[in-house]
Amino acid sequence: MSGLKKVLLVAMMFIFVLGILAACNEEESGKEVDAPEESGKKVEAPKDKVENTSVEFWTISLQPTFNDYFNELIANYEKENPGVKIDWKDFPYDAIQNKLLTSIASKQAPDVVNLNTELASQMASKGALTDFNKQLTEEQRSIYFDGIYNSTVVDNGAYALPWYTGIPVLYINTDLVEKAGLDINNPPQTKADLANWGEQIQEKTGSFGYVFTMETRSILEEGFKVAEGGKAAFNNDEVKAYIQSNIELIKAGVIPKDIPAFAQQVQLFGSEQVAMIISSSSFINQLKTASPDVYKKTIAVPAPLGKAGIRFTNSMNLVVPNASDNVEAATAFAHYVTNDANQLAFSKVASTLPSTKAAAKDEFFYKNDGTLEGQALTASVESLDKASDFYLGIENANDVNKAFNKRLQNIYINEQDLNTELDAAEKEINDILSR
């Protein structure tokens, strides 16, 4: 089966899952869930409810690499919570939707499920997930970074507990920056600074200043809305002026007139054709292998902020389906897995970032040994206070994102008329939102 057909099949099956989950949620709507009485108290299921309770815990592609970590975590939890048994199952990313479909259809829903933010938000919009704003106290919820926790908020309910995450940083070729007469000790703080640096680098060295993300997220980073009130909200003078400013940067040779694939980004940076790039930690090993000399003169700093003041992360979460027979016990375990101590421990073995505030302050992330790896780790964890998962917060978000991306790329790469493309995007996205 081709890759495209496989993706489409998985997408259709997951939509079907959401329908079943929503139906199950309606059937279960008569059940009452006790909310916490006091914000300072820890929510615990009554002992008679958790004795001899089995919590089915699903993760995505974590076995066998992290077996030791999870086996120890589960053993500790079962020791601290007599009568509760954790049944850990792990599935490949492209298989978990099928497993979820089967389990829901047979009324054997798992209790705690590992999902990314987009899938968690889609399930939440169908009323299929437990609201942690009701299940957890304010004190328990406050351990997470606000922006990441709020990424799955729908109608004042929060439907996922943030788990491990990652955030891009800005990599800078110090040699090119110094040749351009810029102060490497005062790197760009904003996207406007980045553009100014890029212009000076291009003028003084002839290299591209930086690689630009020609996608929907670039609009959101500047504080513009893609949709509001069930309609497209981007076809206005302010957004047009922003897009036009990027067109001018492309014409001036400040940013490349394409969307380089990851390997090409490494090649551009490694050959010093571009001076700055916003990328993940995986960029480092690729650069080190492809161009060790450029690796040695590269530094990492927090990525510049757009006018919205956010940095987009790629987070994994834990959710509790409403169809679970053990919502209280499942919530308690999900919070345990994602608490400060366990997120820190997982970050150390998995080279990820925690989504909790206290864990992110641990000295482990700040032992900057002067290497690019050490700089990137510190820069990324320092960026978490401005972190938010990339999600449009609307139904059919994936379709909207793809439609807008296509029109932006037509404008930037194919030099199509700005007004015509935004008009077409508005019509297409309104059609999507009206489904």
C-alpha positions, 0 to 999 in steps of 0.5 A: 500500500502506498504511503499516501493511501496508508495515511488516508486510511488511518485518517478515515479510521480515526475519524470513525473512532471519534464518532464512536467515542462521541457516541460512547460519551453520550451513553456514559453522560449519566455517570457523575464524576466527582470534582475536587472539593478543595484546590489544595488537596490531592485528588485520590480515588477512594480506596474501595474504588481502586483496590484490585483495579487494573489501569490499561496504559497505552504509549506510542513507540516507546518499547523496547528502548525505555522498558527499564524506565517504565518497568521501574516507574510502574513498579514504584506506582504499584508499590505506592498504590496497593491494589492498583495494577498497571497494564502497559501496552505500546503500539507503533504510531500508525497502529494506535488508532486502529487499536483504539477503534477496536477497543472502543467498539468492543467497549474495552477502552484503555484507561490512559492513552499517549496522544499528540496534541492534534489527536487529543484536541480532536477527541476532546472536541467530540466529547470523548475525553475526561476534563482534567480541569474537573478531575485535578485540583488547581495545585495539581494542574499548576505544575505544567507550563501554562501554554502547553497545558492550555494547548488542549483546552476546549470550552474551558475544559482541559483534556490532556496532561502534557508529557514530554516535549521538544522545542526548536532553537536558533542555530547561528554561524558565528563566522558569518555573523561576525563578518557581517559586523553583528554582535554575536553576544546580542542575538536576535530576540524577535522575528523583526530582529531576525529579519534585520540580521538577515538583511545585514548578513546578506548585504555583507556576506552574500549568504542567505540570512535565515530559512523561513517557515512558509507555513500557517504557524508563521501567521500564528506566531505574529498574533494573527488568527486563521479562523474565528467564529467559524470563519476564516479570519486572515484575509485582511490588510495586516496579514497582507502587509506581513506576507508582503514583507516576507516577499520582499525579503525573498526578493532581496535574497535574505531568505531562500525562495523554497522550503528546504527539506531537513537534509537540504537545510543541513546542507545549506547551513553546512556549506555556509550558504545560510547563516541562521536556522531554527531547528530541533536538536536532531540538527546538531548530529546531522551538521556535525557529520556533514560539516564538522568545521561549521559545527565548531563555529555554530552556537545555539540560542533561544528562537526569536519571538514573533508578536504573539510571544510564543514558541511552538513545541511538539508535545506528547500528552496523556489522555483519559477516555470518558469510556474508561471504567476507571477514570479516577484511578486512570487520572491519578496514574496519568498525573503520576507519570507526568509529575515533576520527578518522573518527567525529569527522570524521563528527560534524562533517559530520553533526551526530551524536555519536560512540560513541568515548571519545576523539572525544567529548573533542574541543573541537568538542563543547565550544565552547559559545557560549551558544546553546541549540544549543551548550548541547545539543551539550555536554550531549549529549556529556557524557551519553555515559558513561552511554549505552546503546542501548534494547534489551530484549536478548531475542528478540521484543523488539519484540513485548514492547515494544509489548505492555508499552507498550499496558498502561502507556498503559492505566494512565496514560491510560485509568485502567485498574486497575494490577493488572489491566493488569500481570496481563494484560501478564504473561500476554501477554508470557509468551505472546510469550516462549514462541513 
